Amino acid sequence: MVEARWNGALIARSDDTGVVEGNHYFPAEAVDAALLRPSDTTSICPWKGVAHYHSLSVDGADNIDAAWYYPDPKPEAAAIRDRIAFWKGVTVG
């Protein structure tokens, strides 16, 4: 079972993560959506497509753009559609 934690909170937990470039991508349903906040941030990966971001909000603390996902990945990255990955101090393991 893989977990993602930040600021003392369990953000995500699943035994069905996909690992791409060293990052665990959790199924969206395995992520606590109550801790996610929308973000307008996007970035482009040449082979995965356009990434969109969420910020985390836990006990009054915010971690801006700490989660990302690909709503419409390129065909080579189709396996990460509807999955969310984390960084910026989020512990995954």
N, CA, C and O atoms as a Tinker XYZ file with bonds, in Angstrom:
   372  protein
     1  N      0.849000   -1.182000    0.000000    73     2
     2  CA     0.000000    0.000000    0.000000    64     1     3
     3  C      0.894000    1.244000    0.000000    63     2     4     5
     4  O      1.814000    1.350000    0.811000    81     3
     5  N      0.627000    2.164000   -0.892000    73     3     6
     6  CA     1.394000    3.397000   -0.986000    64     5     7
     7  C      0.544000    4.533000   -0.426000    63     6     8     9
     8  O     -0.649000    4.631000   -0.712000    81     7
     9  N      1.175000    5.389000    0.373000    73     7    10
    10  CA     0.487000    6.531000    0.967000    64     9    11
    11  C      1.197000    7.829000    0.611000    63    10    12    13
    12  O      2.412000    7.859000    0.413000    81    11
    13  N      0.412000    8.900000    0.533000    73    11    14
    14  CA     0.943000   10.255000    0.380000    64    13    15
    15  C      0.503000   11.042000    1.606000    63    14    16    17
    16  O     -0.683000   11.070000    1.936000    81    15
    17  N      1.470000   11.692000    2.292000    73    15    18
    18  CA     1.175000   12.446000    3.508000    64    17    19
    19  C      1.830000   13.811000    3.453000    63    18    20    21
    20  O      2.926000   13.982000    2.918000    81    19
    21  N      1.121000   14.779000    4.024000    73    19    22
    22  CA     1.683000   16.117000    4.158000    64    21    23
    23  C      1.066000   16.794000    5.367000    63    22    24    25
    24  O     -0.137000   16.683000    5.604000    81    23
    25  N      1.893000   17.496000    6.133000    73    23    26
    26  CA     1.449000   18.269000    7.291000    64    25    27
    27  C      0.626000   17.407000    8.254000    63    26    28    29
    28  O     -0.342000   17.877000    8.852000    81    27
    29  N      1.024000   16.149000    8.393000    73    27    30
    30  CA     0.366000   15.252000    9.330000    64    29    31
    31  C     -0.897000   14.589000    8.815000    63    30    32    33
    32  O     -1.520000   13.811000    9.537000    81    31
    33  N     -1.285000   14.877000    7.589000    73    31    34
    34  CA    -2.532000   14.321000    7.057000    64    33    35
    35  C     -2.253000   13.275000    5.981000    63    34    36    37
    36  O     -1.293000   13.379000    5.218000    81    35
    37  N     -3.115000   12.272000    5.944000    73    35    38
    38  CA    -3.086000   11.286000    4.876000    64    37    39
    39  C     -3.813000   11.898000    3.679000    63    38    40    41
    40  O     -5.013000   12.162000    3.745000    81    39
    41  N     -3.091000   12.118000    2.600000    73    39    42
    42  CA    -3.651000   12.739000    1.405000    64    41    43
    43  C     -4.214000   11.685000    0.456000    63    42    44    45
    44  O     -5.279000   11.874000   -0.131000    81    43
    45  N     -3.491000   10.572000    0.310000    73    43    46
    46  CA    -3.905000    9.515000   -0.616000    64    45    47
    47  C     -3.364000    8.181000   -0.124000    63    46    48    49
    48  O     -2.343000    8.115000    0.561000    81    47
    49  N     -4.081000    7.111000   -0.494000    73    47    50
    50  CA    -3.654000    5.759000   -0.117000    64    49    51
    51  C     -4.198000    4.789000   -1.156000    63    50    52    53
    52  O     -5.391000    4.793000   -1.459000    81    51
    53  N     -3.306000    3.950000   -1.706000    73    51    54
    54  CA    -3.747000    2.989000   -2.712000    64    53    55
    55  C     -2.698000    1.905000   -2.917000    63    54    56    57
    56  O     -1.505000    2.125000   -2.710000    81    55
    57  N     -3.169000    0.735000   -3.326000    73    55    58
    58  CA    -2.252000   -0.324000   -3.744000    64    57    59
    59  C     -2.235000   -0.416000   -5.273000    63    58    60    61
    60  O     -1.748000   -1.390000   -5.847000    81    59
    61  N     -2.781000    0.629000   -5.920000    73    59    62
    62  CA    -2.860000    0.671000   -7.376000    64    61    63
    63  C     -2.296000    1.996000   -7.899000    63    62    64    65
    64  O     -2.995000    2.756000   -8.568000    81    63
    65  N     -1.028000    2.261000   -7.588000    73    63    66
    66  CA    -0.393000    3.459000   -8.140000    64    65    67
    67  C      0.397000    3.064000   -9.384000    63    66    68    69
    68  O      0.898000    1.945000   -9.499000    81    67
    69  N      0.492000    4.005000  -10.300000    73    67    70
    70  CA     1.356000    3.824000  -11.456000    64    69    71
    71  C      2.582000    4.682000  -11.253000    63    70    72    73
    72  O      2.461000    5.834000  -10.837000    81    71
    73  N      3.754000    4.159000  -11.532000    73    71    74
    74  CA     4.981000    4.928000  -11.336000    64    73    75
    75  C      5.517000    5.357000  -12.701000    63    74    76    77
    76  O      5.794000    4.528000  -13.568000    81    75
    77  N      5.655000    6.668000  -12.870000    73    75    78
    78  CA     6.193000    7.250000  -14.095000    64    77    79
    79  C      7.251000    8.262000  -13.687000    63    78    80    81
    80  O      6.985000    9.180000  -12.911000    81    79
    81  N      8.441000    8.086000  -14.214000    73    79    82
    82  CA     9.568000    8.965000  -13.911000    64    81    83
    83  C      9.774000    9.127000  -12.400000    63    82    84    85
    84  O     10.091000   10.215000  -11.920000    81    83
    85  N      9.591000    8.033000  -11.663000    73    83    86
    86  CA     9.822000    8.021000  -10.227000    64    85    87
    87  C      8.692000    8.573000   -9.385000    63    86    88    89
    88  O      8.812000    8.622000   -8.161000    81    87
    89  N      7.595000    8.992000  -10.002000    73    87    90
    90  CA     6.455000    9.541000   -9.265000    64    89    91
    91  C      5.306000    8.550000   -9.242000    63    90    92    93
    92  O      4.957000    7.960000  -10.265000    81    91
    93  N      4.718000    8.374000   -8.057000    73    91    94
    94  CA     3.533000    7.530000   -7.922000    64    93    95
    95  C      2.310000    8.339000   -8.325000    63    94    96    97
    96  O      2.075000    9.424000   -7.792000    81    95
    97  N      1.542000    7.819000   -9.252000    73    95    98
    98  CA     0.282000    8.428000   -9.665000    64    97    99
    99  C     -0.850000    7.621000   -9.032000    63    98   100   101
   100  O     -1.040000    6.443000   -9.335000    81    99
   101  N     -1.595000    8.281000   -8.149000    73    99   102
   102  CA    -2.685000    7.649000   -7.428000    64   101   103
   103  C     -3.989000    7.770000   -8.211000    63   102   104   105
   104  O     -4.226000    8.791000   -8.857000    81   103
   105  N     -4.841000    6.737000   -8.162000    73   103   106
   106  CA    -6.174000    6.900000   -8.750000    64   105   107
   107  C     -6.881000    8.065000   -8.057000    63   106   108   109
   108  O     -6.744000    8.241000   -6.846000    81   107
   109  N     -7.625000    8.851000   -8.808000    73   107   110
   110  CA    -8.294000   10.025000   -8.237000    64   109   111
   111  C     -9.170000    9.653000   -7.054000    63   110   112   113
   112  O     -9.257000   10.411000   -6.088000    81   111
   113  N     -9.814000    8.510000   -7.112000    73   111   114
   114  CA   -10.709000    8.104000   -6.018000    64   113   115
   115  C     -9.951000    7.730000   -4.743000    63   114   116   117
   116  O    -10.566000    7.603000   -3.684000    81   115
   117  N     -8.636000    7.553000   -4.823000    73   115   118
   118  CA    -7.827000    7.230000   -3.645000    64   117   119
   119  C     -7.311000    8.481000   -2.939000    63   118   120   121
   120  O     -6.660000    8.381000   -1.899000    81   119
   121  N     -7.597000    9.661000   -3.496000    73   119   122
   122  CA    -7.121000   10.932000   -2.955000    64   121   123
   123  C     -8.244000   11.605000   -2.182000    63   122   124   125
   124  O     -9.389000   11.621000   -2.634000    81   123
   125  N     -7.923000   12.165000   -1.011000    73   123   126
   126  CA    -8.914000   12.882000   -0.209000    64   125   127
   127  C     -9.202000   14.231000   -0.874000    63   126   128   129
   128  O     -8.465000   15.198000   -0.681000    81   127
   129  N    -10.270000   14.284000   -1.647000    73   127   130
   130  CA   -10.608000   15.482000   -2.427000    64   129   131
   131  C    -10.882000   16.694000   -1.535000    63   130   132   133
   132  O    -10.765000   17.829000   -1.996000    81   131
   133  N    -11.243000   16.476000   -0.277000    73   131   134
   134  CA   -11.511000   17.590000    0.640000    64   133   135
   135  C    -10.244000   18.398000    0.933000    63   134   136   137
   136  O    -10.332000   19.538000    1.388000    81   135
   137  N     -9.070000   17.817000    0.678000    73   135   138
   138  CA    -7.805000   18.502000    0.946000    64   137   139
   139  C     -7.241000   19.212000   -0.289000    63   138   140   141
   140  O     -6.235000   19.915000   -0.195000    81   139
   141  N     -7.886000   19.029000   -1.440000    73   139   142
   142  CA    -7.425000   19.632000   -2.688000    64   141   143
   143  C     -8.109000   20.969000   -2.930000    63   142   144   145
   144  O     -9.297000   21.128000   -2.650000    81   143
   145  N     -7.364000   21.916000   -3.444000    73   143   146
   146  CA    -7.894000   23.221000   -3.836000    64   145   147
   147  C     -7.549000   23.447000   -5.305000    63   146   148   149
   148  O     -6.454000   23.091000   -5.741000    81   147
   149  N     -8.465000   24.031000   -6.070000    73   147   150
   150  CA    -8.170000   24.259000   -7.487000    64   149   151
   151  C     -7.022000   25.226000   -7.695000    63   150   152   153
   152  O     -6.764000   26.094000   -6.861000    81   151
   153  N     -6.340000   25.067000   -8.808000    73   151   154
   154  CA    -5.245000   25.948000   -9.191000    64   153   155
   155  C     -5.360000   26.217000  -10.689000    63   154   156   157
   156  O     -5.819000   25.363000  -11.447000    81   155
   157  N     -4.944000   27.397000  -11.102000    73   155   158
   158  CA    -4.930000   27.727000  -12.526000    64   157   159
   159  C     -3.604000   27.355000  -13.188000    63   158   160   161
   160  O     -3.432000   27.565000  -14.389000    81   159
   161  N     -2.672000   26.808000  -12.419000    73   159   162
   162  CA    -1.344000   26.492000  -12.931000    64   161   163
   163  C     -1.391000   25.311000  -13.902000    63   162   164   165
   164  O     -2.090000   24.324000  -13.668000    81   163
   165  N     -0.643000   25.430000  -14.982000    73   163   166
   166  CA    -0.432000   24.318000  -15.912000    64   165   167
   167  C      1.039000   24.283000  -16.294000    63   166   168   169
   168  O      1.751000   25.277000  -16.148000    81   167
   169  N      1.486000   23.145000  -16.779000    73   167   170
   170  CA     2.827000   23.008000  -17.333000    64   169   171
   171  C      2.751000   21.991000  -18.466000    63   170   172   173
   172  O      1.774000   21.251000  -18.584000    81   171
   173  N      3.775000   21.964000  -19.285000    73   171   174
   174  CA     3.758000   21.072000  -20.443000    64   173   175
   175  C      4.918000   20.086000  -20.358000    63   174   176   177
   176  O      6.069000   20.466000  -20.145000    81   175
   177  N      4.584000   18.822000  -20.528000    73   175   178
   178  CA     5.585000   17.761000  -20.652000    64   177   179
   179  C      5.553000   17.327000  -22.113000    63   178   180   181
   180  O      4.480000   17.063000  -22.655000    81   179
   181  N      6.722000   17.251000  -22.761000    73   179   182
   182  CA     6.732000   16.902000  -24.189000    64   181   183
   183  C      6.072000   15.565000  -24.520000    63   182   184   185
   184  O      5.501000   15.418000  -25.600000    81   183
   185  N      6.139000   14.590000  -23.616000    73   183   186
   186  CA     5.573000   13.294000  -23.965000    64   185   187
   187  C      4.290000   12.945000  -23.221000    63   186   188   189
   188  O      3.559000   12.046000  -23.637000    81   187
   189  N      4.003000   13.658000  -22.105000    73   187   190
   190  CA     2.767000   13.371000  -21.369000    64   189   191
   191  C      1.638000   14.335000  -21.708000    63   190   192   193
   192  O      0.467000   13.956000  -21.664000    81   191
   193  N      1.976000   15.577000  -22.046000    73   191   194
   194  CA     0.941000   16.547000  -22.376000    64   193   195
   195  C      0.907000   17.693000  -21.373000    63   194   196   197
   196  O      1.923000   18.044000  -20.773000    81   195
   197  N     -0.278000   18.269000  -21.202000    73   195   198
   198  CA    -0.453000   19.421000  -20.316000    64   197   199
   199  C     -0.862000   18.947000  -18.924000    63   198   200   201
   200  O     -1.883000   18.280000  -18.754000    81   199
   201  N     -0.045000   19.304000  -17.931000    73   199   202
   202  CA    -0.350000   18.979000  -16.535000    64   201   203
   203  C     -1.144000   20.121000  -15.924000    63   202   204   205
   204  O     -0.884000   21.292000  -16.200000    81   203
   205  N     -2.105000   19.772000  -15.099000    73   203   206
   206  CA    -2.877000   20.727000  -14.311000    64   205   207
   207  C     -2.576000   20.452000  -12.846000    63   206   208   209
   208  O     -2.149000   19.353000  -12.492000    81   207
   209  N     -2.795000   21.443000  -11.995000    73   207   210
   210  CA    -2.378000   21.337000  -10.597000    64   209   211
   211  C     -3.511000   21.568000   -9.613000    63   210   212   213
   212  O     -4.520000   22.202000   -9.923000    81   211
   213  N     -3.310000   21.033000   -8.417000    73   211   214
   214  CA    -4.125000   21.318000   -7.244000    64   213   215
   215  C     -3.168000   21.783000   -6.156000    63   214   216   217
   216  O     -2.009000   21.368000   -6.123000    81   215
   217  N     -3.642000   22.633000   -5.279000    73   215   218
   218  CA    -2.913000   22.948000   -4.053000    64   217   219
   219  C     -3.514000   22.105000   -2.939000    63   218   220   221
   220  O     -4.660000   21.666000   -3.040000    81   219
   221  N     -2.751000   21.878000   -1.885000    73   219   222
   222  CA    -3.238000   21.152000   -0.724000    64   221   223
   223  C     -3.535000   22.137000    0.392000    63   222   224   225
   224  O     -2.833000   23.136000    0.550000    81   223
   225  N     -4.565000   21.858000    1.157000    73   223   226
   226  CA    -4.896000   22.670000    2.320000    64   225   227
   227  C     -5.169000   21.733000    3.488000    63   226   228   229
   228  O     -6.142000   20.979000    3.485000    81   227
   229  N     -4.284000   21.793000    4.496000    73   227   230
   230  CA    -4.374000   20.897000    5.645000    64   229   231
   231  C     -4.201000   21.717000    6.920000    63   230   232   233
   232  O     -3.168000   22.358000    7.115000    81   231
   233  N     -5.199000   21.697000    7.772000    73   231   234
   234  CA    -5.127000   22.379000    9.073000    64   233   235
   235  C     -4.657000   23.828000    8.957000    63   234   236   237
   236  O     -3.822000   24.283000    9.739000    81   235
   237  N     -5.194000   24.539000    7.986000    73   235   238
   238  CA    -4.872000   25.946000    7.820000    64   237   239
   239  C     -3.579000   26.232000    7.072000    63   238   240   241
   240  O     -3.253000   27.396000    6.837000    81   239
   241  N     -2.840000   25.206000    6.696000    73   239   242
   242  CA    -1.599000   25.388000    5.935000    64   241   243
   243  C     -1.848000   25.009000    4.476000    63   242   244   245
   244  O     -2.545000   24.036000    4.184000    81   243
   245  N     -1.272000   25.788000    3.572000    73   243   246
   246  CA    -1.432000   25.529000    2.148000    64   245   247
   247  C     -0.096000   25.141000    1.518000    63   246   248   249
   248  O      0.952000   25.693000    1.854000    81   247
   249  N     -0.158000   24.191000    0.612000    73   247   250
   250  CA     0.992000   23.763000   -0.174000    64   249   251
   251  C      0.595000   23.980000   -1.636000    63   250   252   253
   252  O     -0.078000   23.150000   -2.246000    81   251
   253  N      1.027000   25.110000   -2.173000    73   251   254
   254  CA     0.591000   25.554000   -3.493000    64   253   255
   255  C      1.109000   24.627000   -4.594000    63   254   256   257
   256  O      2.300000   24.322000   -4.664000    81   255
   257  N      0.193000   24.193000   -5.440000    73   255   258
   258  CA     0.510000   23.362000   -6.618000    64   257   259
   259  C      1.294000   22.097000   -6.266000    63   258   260   261
   260  O      2.199000   21.699000   -7.000000    81   259
   261  N      0.949000   21.478000   -5.160000    73   259   262
   262  CA     1.664000   20.289000   -4.688000    64   261   263
   263  C      1.177000   18.990000   -5.322000    63   262   264   265
   264  O      1.789000   17.938000   -5.136000    81   263
   265  N      0.083000   19.061000   -6.067000    73   263   266
   266  CA    -0.449000   17.867000   -6.730000    64   265   267
   267  C     -0.661000   18.192000   -8.204000    63   266   268   269
   268  O     -1.054000   19.305000   -8.553000    81   267
   269  N     -0.398000   17.217000   -9.061000    73   267   270
   270  CA    -0.639000   17.445000  -10.482000    64   269   271
   271  C     -1.271000   16.228000  -11.123000    63   270   272   273
   272  O     -1.193000   15.107000  -10.619000    81   271
   273  N     -1.901000   16.493000  -12.259000    73   271   274
   274  CA    -2.591000   15.433000  -12.989000    64   273   275
   275  C     -2.668000   15.826000  -14.463000    63   274   276   277
   276  O     -2.500000   16.991000  -14.825000    81   275
   277  N     -2.922000   14.837000  -15.292000    73   275   278
   278  CA    -3.058000   15.038000  -16.730000    64   277   279
   279  C     -4.478000   14.637000  -17.135000    63   278   280   281
   280  O     -4.753000   13.447000  -17.289000    81   279
   281  N     -5.387000   15.606000  -17.311000    73   279   282
   282  CA    -6.761000   15.253000  -17.666000    64   281   283
   283  C     -6.885000   14.677000  -19.075000    63   282   284   285
   284  O     -7.815000   13.923000  -19.358000    81   283
   285  N     -5.965000   15.025000  -19.945000    73   283   286
   286  CA    -6.011000   14.544000  -21.324000    64   285   287
   287  C     -4.584000   14.238000  -21.796000    63   286   288   289
   288  O     -4.045000   14.939000  -22.653000    81   287
   289  N     -3.977000   13.182000  -21.227000    73   287   290
   290  CA    -2.580000   12.894000  -21.575000    64   289   291
   291  C     -2.438000   12.442000  -23.025000    63   290   292   293
   292  O     -3.392000   11.985000  -23.653000    81   291
   293  N     -1.230000   12.584000  -23.528000    73   291   294
   294  CA    -0.920000   12.065000  -24.857000    64   293   295
   295  C     -1.035000   10.540000  -24.825000    63   294   296   297
   296  O     -0.960000    9.946000  -23.749000    81   295
   297  N     -1.213000    9.901000  -25.970000    73   295   298
   298  CA    -1.398000    8.448000  -26.001000    64   297   299
   299  C     -0.310000    7.666000  -25.267000    63   298   300   301
   300  O     -0.600000    6.647000  -24.639000    81   299
   301  N      0.936000    8.132000  -25.338000    73   299   302
   302  CA     2.039000    7.430000  -24.674000    64   301   303
   303  C      1.890000    7.417000  -23.158000    63   302   304   305
   304  O      2.492000    6.584000  -22.480000    81   303
   305  N      1.094000    8.332000  -22.628000    73   303   306
   306  CA     0.931000    8.450000  -21.174000    64   305   307
   307  C     -0.500000    8.150000  -20.733000    63   306   308   309
   308  O     -0.914000    8.563000  -19.650000    81   307
   309  N     -1.243000    7.447000  -21.550000    73   307   310
   310  CA    -2.651000    7.173000  -21.250000    64   309   311
   311  C     -2.853000    6.496000  -19.894000    63   310   312   313
   312  O     -3.915000    6.645000  -19.290000    81   311
   313  N     -1.871000    5.769000  -19.414000    73   311   314
   314  CA    -1.997000    5.043000  -18.139000    64   313   315
   315  C     -2.142000    5.976000  -16.936000    63   314   316   317
   316  O     -2.582000    5.535000  -15.874000    81   315
   317  N     -1.783000    7.256000  -17.076000    73   315   318
   318  CA    -1.893000    8.164000  -15.926000    64   317   319
   319  C     -3.135000    9.054000  -15.993000    63   318   320   321
   320  O     -3.296000    9.946000  -15.160000    81   319
   321  N     -3.995000    8.830000  -16.949000    73   319   322
   322  CA    -5.265000    9.565000  -17.005000    64   321   323
   323  C     -6.054000    9.306000  -15.713000    63   322   324   325
   324  O     -6.107000    8.173000  -15.232000    81   323
   325  N     -6.657000   10.345000  -15.162000    73   323   326
   326  CA    -7.453000   10.250000  -13.929000    64   325   327
   327  C     -6.622000    9.834000  -12.715000    63   326   328   329
   328  O     -7.149000    9.229000  -11.781000    81   327
   329  N     -5.328000   10.155000  -12.725000    73   327   330
   330  CA    -4.443000    9.855000  -11.606000    64   329   331
   331  C     -3.740000   11.128000  -11.158000    63   330   332   333
   332  O     -3.535000   12.047000  -11.951000    81   331
   333  N     -3.373000   11.175000   -9.884000    73   331   334
   334  CA    -2.791000   12.374000   -9.282000    64   333   335
   335  C     -1.467000   12.022000   -8.630000    63   334   336   337
   336  O     -1.356000   11.011000   -7.937000    81   335
   337  N     -0.451000   12.869000   -8.858000    73   335   338
   338  CA     0.875000   12.697000   -8.259000    64   337   339
   339  C      1.176000   13.908000   -7.373000    63   338   340   341
   340  O      0.500000   14.933000   -7.458000    81   339
   341  N      2.200000   13.776000   -6.521000    73   339   342
   342  CA     2.496000   14.798000   -5.527000    64   341   343
   343  C      3.991000   15.126000   -5.493000    63   342   344   345
   344  O      4.832000   14.325000   -5.900000    81   343
   345  N      4.294000   16.325000   -4.997000    73   343   346
   346  CA     5.664000   16.772000   -4.770000    64   345   347
   347  C      5.613000   17.877000   -3.745000    63   346   348   349
   348  O      4.632000   17.975000   -3.007000    81   347
   349  N      6.643000   18.721000   -3.669000    73   347   350
   350  CA     6.709000   19.872000   -2.767000    64   349   351
   351  C      6.524000   19.477000   -1.296000    63   350   352   353
   352  O      5.713000   20.064000   -0.580000    81   351
   353  N      7.283000   18.483000   -0.870000    73   351   354
   354  CA     7.266000   18.100000    0.537000    64   353   355
   355  C      6.259000   17.040000    0.908000    63   354   356   357
   356  O      6.213000   16.613000    2.062000    81   355
   357  N      5.449000   16.602000   -0.041000    73   355   358
   358  CA     4.515000   15.504000    0.227000    64   357   359
   359  C      5.336000   14.214000    0.267000    63   358   360   361
   360  O      6.062000   13.904000   -0.678000    81   359
   361  N      5.220000   13.478000    1.349000    73   359   362
   362  CA     5.933000   12.214000    1.501000    64   361   363
   363  C      5.125000   11.094000    0.879000    63   362   364   365
   364  O      3.964000   10.886000    1.231000    81   363
   365  N      5.738000   10.375000   -0.041000    73   363   366
   366  CA     5.056000    9.267000   -0.723000    64   365   367
   367  C      5.863000    7.991000   -0.473000    63   366   368   369
   368  O      7.071000    7.941000   -0.703000    81   367
   369  N      5.178000    6.992000   -0.008000    73   367   370
   370  CA     5.861000    5.726000    0.220000    64   369   371
   371  C      4.996000    4.701000    0.893000    63   370   372
   372  O      5.445000    3.584000    1.147000    81   371
